[in-house]
Amino acid sequence: MFSGGTDTSIVPIEWALVELLANPEKMALLQNELAEVVGNTKLVSISHLPNLPYLSAVVKETMRMHPALPLLVPHRLVTQSCELLGYEIRANTQVYINVWAIGHDPSVWDNPWEFRPERFLDSSPLASISVRGVNFDFLPFGSGRRMCPGLPLAMLMIEFILGSLVHSFEWMAGGEPKVNETLRILAKPESPLVVKAYPKQPLQNQLKIP
């Protein structure tokens, strides 16, 4: 429970910062949206989130490229042997869904290796794709009755924490950000993110940083 409820939220936030630092023009777009909606003298609140479409797009694009659980959680497909689409499925077979491969499929995603949050904005044909497992091209939380039960809270916290970090601090990478990943149970960055964070001057008092 602790691992499933913490690491799967921390990893997307770290990946989002890695990709934003590797793509400074995307970082600038997100910072501008936050400044316009939240203001330069206020902290991000949960009430701001519905009005931050680019922040939501950044989170979705991060989950497409770097799903926290690249193979999701295994499921037992059938209790009796059967045939499915010409394949023999034996009883009690465990099935892994490779959502990492789905998210990098060039037949579905244009330039799948490019970090492009704009693909999830209203002007894009993919804007209607949801994280709730209703579209099989994008399944960061799985689908159906056994999808991740923590989805609503996870999305709320990831967007809130990432938005707060980007809005309240100026970020400087300790070197060139590396987007290589290790594909294990969790898809973490191959090299831990090393950054310097400087609190923005108008927000120092609210952040209680001397």
N, C-alpha and C positions, 0 to 999 in steps of 0.2 A: 504493500500500500504506500509506504513512504517513497520507495523508488519510483513507482508508477505515478505518484502525485507530485513529485518534485523534479526529478531529472528530466522528465518529458516536457516540462515547462521551461526549465533552465536552458536546456540545449537549444531550442528554437531562438531564445533571446540572444544567446551567445552567437549563434549563426547569423542572426539578423545584423548584429553589430559588425561581425566579420565582413559580411557582404556590403553593408553600408560604407564601411571604411575603405573597402576595396573599390567601391563605386561612389566617389565623392559627389558626383552630380545627383545621385539618388538621395544621398544624405542631405544635400542642400534642398531638394524638393520636399523632403519630409520635414526638415527644420522650418521651411517657409510655411508649410501647412499648419504646423503646430503654433508658430508665432501668430498667424492670422486668426486661428480659431481660439486658441487659449490666451494669447497675449504674452508680452515679454515680461510681465511683472507677476504673473499668476502661475501656480503649479497645475499640472494636468490633473483632472478629476475624472471619475468614471462617467460623469454626465457629458463629458466632451467627446467620448469615443464614437457615438453615432455620427458625429460631424467630421470625422477624420478618415475619409475614404482611402487616402494614400497610405496611412498607417496600416489600415486593414489589408490593403493590397501588398504592402511589404511583408506582413506576417504570412499571408497566403503564399506569396512567391517563395519565401524562406521555407515553408513547409513542403512546397512542391519540390524544391531542389534538395533540401536536407531534411527529410522526414525523421523525426526523433526515433521512431521504430521502423526501420527500413523494410522489415518483413512482418510488421504488425505482430499480433499474438496468434500462435497456431490454433487451428480449430480442427476438430474431428468432423470430416465431411459427411460420412454415411455410416450407418450401423450395419448395412448389408451391402454386399458387392453389387455393383451395377455398371452400366455403360453410360458415359456422358460425352456427347459430341465425338463419338468414335473412340474414346479412351476408356479402358477398363479401370474402374475405381474399386479397389479392394476394400473390404469392410474395415472400419476403424482407421482408415488412412488419415494422417495428419496433413493439413494443407497450410502452406505459407503463401501469403499474398505479397509479392514484391512491389510495394508501392514506390520504392526508390526507382525501379526500372520503369514503372508506369509514368512517373513524373519526368523521366528523361527520354520518353518515347518520341522521336521526331515525327512520327505519323500523327501524333496528337498535339504536340507542342512545337510551335515555331521557335527555332534556335533554342533548344531546351537547356543548353549549357550557359545561356546568358541570363544574368540576374536582371529581370525586367518586370517590376511590379505593375507597370502600366497595362500589362495583359489582363489584369483583374479589375480595371477601372470601367466606368459606365460606357466609355467610348469603344470598348473592346467587345467582340462577340463572346468572350469567355467571362464577362463580368458577372453573369448569373450563376457561375459555378460556385457551389457551396461546400463548406468543410463537413457537412452533415451526412456525407456518404450517399447522396442521391444521384451523383454522377460518378461512374466507375473510372473516369479518367483522373480523379482527384480524391484520394481516400486517406488523408493523414490520420484520421481517427477511426478508420474502419467503416463498416456499414452494417445495417440491419440491427437485429435485436441485441447483438453482442458487441456493438461498437462501443467505444470508450465512454463510460458513463460520466466522466468528468469533463466532457467537451465544453459545455457552457462556461464553467468556471475557468477552465484552462484558457480559452480564447479571451475571456475577460481579463485575466491576470497577465497573459502574455502581451496583449495590446496596451494595457495600462502601464505595466512596468517598462516595456520598451519605449512607449511614448514619453514617460517620465524621465527616463535616462537620456534620451535624445534631446528633449526640451530643456532639461535643467543643467546639462553639462556640455562643454566643448570637448570633443574626443580627438586624441592624437595617438595613432598606432606607434608601438615601440619598434616598428620595422614594417616591411611590406606585408600586409595581411595575406595569409595563406588560406586558400579555400579548399585545400585537400582534406579529405575526411577519412576516418577509420570506420569501416562497415562491420560493426559487431552487433550486439543486441541494440545498442544505441549508436546512432551515427554522429559521433562527436568530431570536432576539428582534430586533425592529426597533430597540430601544434596548438597548445593553449593560447587563447587570445591575450596579448600583453598590450595594455593601453595606458595612457595618462588621461585622466578626466579632470577638467578644470570647471568649477561651478561658474555659471554665468552670473555676472555682477549683479543684475537687478534681482536675482533670486537668492542671493547668499543669505539674507536674513531669514527668509522662509525655510531655507534648507538647514538653518541653524549651523552654518559652517563659518568659522571666524575668518 
